[in-house]
Amino acid sequence: AGEQVIVMLNRRGYSPVMYCMSCEEVPKCPDCQVGLTYHKLRERLVCHYCGFTHPYPMPCAKCGGTMFVPMGDGTERLEEYFQRSLGHDVSILRMDRDSARRQERLDEILRRFAAGEAQVLVGTQMLSKGHHFPGVTLVVVANADMGLNLPDYRAAERTFQLLVQVSGRAGRGERPGQVLIQTRNPAHPFWDFVLNADYAGFYEREIAQRQRFRYPPFTRLALLRLSCPAGAEHLQQCLSVFAKALREAARPLGVDVLGPAPAPLAQLKGRKRFNCLLKCQDWKPIRGLFAALARGGALPEAFRLDLDLDPVNML
């Protein structure tokens, strides 16, 4: 119809996991122990947390095999799929941190799409806010469940905000817009709020959940992050000693403690990571607890202890 489309997939690269067909292993970052993301155009496997890279193709580190299958999709793979499916008559642009590393390149992508030089713009959440393209009549969100299932009490709030924002990129001109959202759980009540842009309904459900499980704004929440070198000796013994000291110090201060437990990203940059959630009605006891732990010497020198008040990142 000569109109434009925005397709959002909030995952960059070609594929988040490369799967060895011979031994069923996945190449991982040696420092972070997370799967390396395949970037096809760069011909490299990349860790998105520490920046480690490895050339690809390569032999499997475990079995020496060379037969890998990309599992899952990133924006680079999505761009390739649309180019193959729609043909070379349809111009496609991609906007993510890989394609727009420099401000000049980002400006060029936005200028070309605004001028109608491309009909399809594929990208991450970078394209969800503040863009005005009157020619866009369709917005597609692929794998919208990803953000909703993160281990973070704000996950639903952030996903709702992102989806409503990106939906607002469609139909900004004279022609009406349409939005298609892909989910593997369409019966989830969350989607009714998104479809209707029902801010009030979403707030009522979310605030009830937070009150029930004692999350902000009904309590003060802090994240106590504990880390140590990956090869640290007597790790479990040190954790047990620390957990006992933590609870003994927290009890008279009225601070509730959850953990320590392995962080969702259990190892980053060569360090094992553990999280403790601290809940209290005031910040002062939490700060006092952290000061007591720092003075108490409950951990060996190789361990690091950090306090994040009202954490933005729970991973």
N, C-alpha and C positions, 0 to 999 in steps of 0.2 A: 504493500500500500504506500510505499515511500515514506513511512514513518520510522521512528527510532525506538530502540529497546535498550534498557539497562538490565544487566544480569549481575547479581551480587552473589559471590561465594566467599565467605570470610575465612579463606585459607589460601595463602599464596604458594607458589611453586607448581610443579607438575603433579607430584603425588607425595603424600605425607609418609608413605611406607613403601619400601622395596622388599619384596618377599622372595627368598631363595627357593626355587622349585626343587632343589636337590635335598637340602637338609632342613627346610622350613624355618630357617633363621632370618632375622631382620637386621640389617646393618644399623648399628647404634653408635652414637657419639661416645668416644672412650671416656670423656670427662663428665658427661651429663646422663649417660645411659638412657637416652630417649632416641626414638627412631629418627634416622636422618631423612630429611626431605629431599626428594629428587627434583633438581632444576634442569630441565632438558636442554634449554638453550645454552646454558652455561656448561653443560656436561659435567655436573658436579653433584655430589650429595652434601647437604648443608645442615648444620645444627642451627636452628633458629633461636637458641638460647645463649650459646657462647661464641658462635661464629665459626666453629670448626668446619673445614671443608675437605672433601676427598674426591679425586677425579673419578668419573664414571664414563664408560664401563670399567669394571674391576672384577677380580675373582672374589668369591665369598671367603671371608676371613676364617670360617669354620671348616668348610669342606672343599674350597677351591673351585667350586662350580661357578659358571658364568650365566646361568639361566635365572633371571630375575623377572618378577611380574610386579608392575606398579599397582598398589592397592590404595583405593581412595582417590579423590580428585582435588586438584588445586586450580587456581585461576588460569595458570598456563595450559593445563590440560583442557580446561573448559574452552579456552580460546581456540585451541587446535580442533576440538570437536565441532564447534560452530563453523569454523573455516571449512572443514571437510564436509559438513552437512549442508551448509547454505551455498557453497561454491564461491569462486573467486569474484563473482559479480557483486557480492556483498562485502563491504569493507568493515573490518572489525578492529577495535582498539582495546587495549588492556591497561588498566590503571591499578597498580599496587606498588608496594615498596620496591619491587624489583624493576619494574618498567619505568618508574618515576623517582629514581634516586635523587635526581637534581631538580631544583625548582623550575629550571628552564624546560626540562622535559615534561614535568607535570603541566605547566602552562600550555605547552604545545599540544598535549593530548586533549586538554579541555577546550582549547581554541578550535582544534580540528573537529571535535564532536559538536561543539556549538555551531560551527559553520556548516554542518551537515555533510562533512567529508566522509563520515562513517555512519553506518546505521545501527551498529551494535557496540555497546561499551560494556566490557566485562571487567569486574574489579572486586576489591575487598570493601570493607566498611569505609574506606577513604571516599567512596563516591556517594555516601548516604546523606551527607549534610551540606546544605547551603548552595547546592548547584541548581541553576534554573535553565532547563532545556525545554523550551516550548514544544519541540518536535517529538518528545518522548511520550508515547501513548501506552507503553507496556513496561512494567518492571517485573522481573523474575528473581526470586530468592531461592537459591539451591541449598539443600541441606540446612534448613533453618533450625533444626533441632540441636545443632552443635553447641551454640551458646547457651541454650536453655538447660543443658544437662551438665554444665560445669559445677564442680563442688564449691559453690560460692552462694551465700544467702542472697546476694544481689543479682544472681544469674537471670531470673525471670524479669526483673526490672530493666536490666540492661538490654535484654533481647527484645522486650516490648518496645522500648525506646528506639532501638536500632531499626526494627521492622516498620514501625510507624513513620520514622524519618525517611527511610528509603522508599516507602510507599508514596510519600509526598513528592517524589521526583516524577511521577506519572501524571499526565493530564494537566500540566501547568499552562498549556496554551489553549486554543479555542476548541480542540478536540478532546473528548473525554478519555480518561486513562483507565487502565486495567492492571491489576496486580495478581501475580501467581506466586504462591508460597509452597515450597515442597516440604512436607513433614512425613515422618513414618508413624506418627501418633496423632492422627487427625481428631480423635475423640477427646484429647486433652482439653479441659476447659479454657486453658490459656489462649487457644486460637480464636475463640469467640470474642475475646477482648481485643485482639489484634484486628480481626476482620471488621469490627465495628468502631475501631479507634476509641474504645470505651475506657477512657482514663479513670473515670470515677469507679466503674465496676472493678477494674484491675486493682485500683488502690484498696478498695474494701476487702478484696480477697487476700491481697498481699499483706496488708496491715494486720489482718486477723491471724495469718500464719506466723508473722513475726512476734506478735504478742504471745501466741501459744508456745513458741519455742524460745522465747526470751532473746530476741535479737533487737538491735536498734530499730526504732527510737525508744524501746522499752527498757533498755539496759545499756550500760557502757560496755563496748566490746574491744578487746585488744588481742593481738596475735603475737605470741612469744615464739620467736624463731630460734631454733637451736641447730647448729651445724658443726660438722667435724670432718677432717680428712677421710676420704673413702676407705683408707687402710688403717684407720685408728684401732688400737688394741683395746680389748675389753669393752667394746661398745655397749653391749646390753647391760653389763654391770654398771657402767657409768650412767646409763639412762635410768636404771632402777634407783640408784643413789640420788640422782637429780630429781626424779619424780617424787620420791619420799620427802626430800627437802622442800620441794615446791609446795606440796600439799600441807606440810607442817607450817610453812610460813604463811600460806594463804588462809588457813582456817581462822586464826584470830582476827584477820583483816576483813573477813566476810567476802572474800573473792572466790567465786566458783571456778574450778579448773577442769578443762577437758583436754586429755592428752597427758604426756606427749605421744604423738602418733606420727608415722611417716607422712611427710608432706605429699600432696598430690604429684608434685615433681620431686621424687624422692632423692634424686642426685642431680646437682648442677655444678658445673665448673670444678669437678673433682671433689666435691664435698657432699656428704650425706646430710639430709635435711629432715628436721622434725618440727612439728607445729604443736603449740599449746594454745587453746582458746581460753581467754580470761574474761569473766563476766562479773560486773559489779554495778552498783547504782551511782558510783562516783569515780572520777579518775584518780583521786588522791591515793586510795588503798592500792590500786594497780601500780601506780608509780612507786609507792613504798615497797611493794612486793618485789618489783624488779630491782630496786636499790639493794634490798636485803639479799637477794640472790647473787647480785654482782659482788657484794662484799663478802658473802659467806664462803666463797671458794668451793662450792659443791661440784665444780667441773674442772677437769684438767685444763692446762693452758691451751691445748690444741682446739678446744671447743670454743665456739663463738655464740654469744647470746644477744639477740636484738629484740627490742620491743617496738611494735607498730600499733599506735593508738588509732582506733577507728580505721582498720586496714582497707585500702582500696583493692589490693591484690591478695587473694586468699591462697594462691597457688605456691 
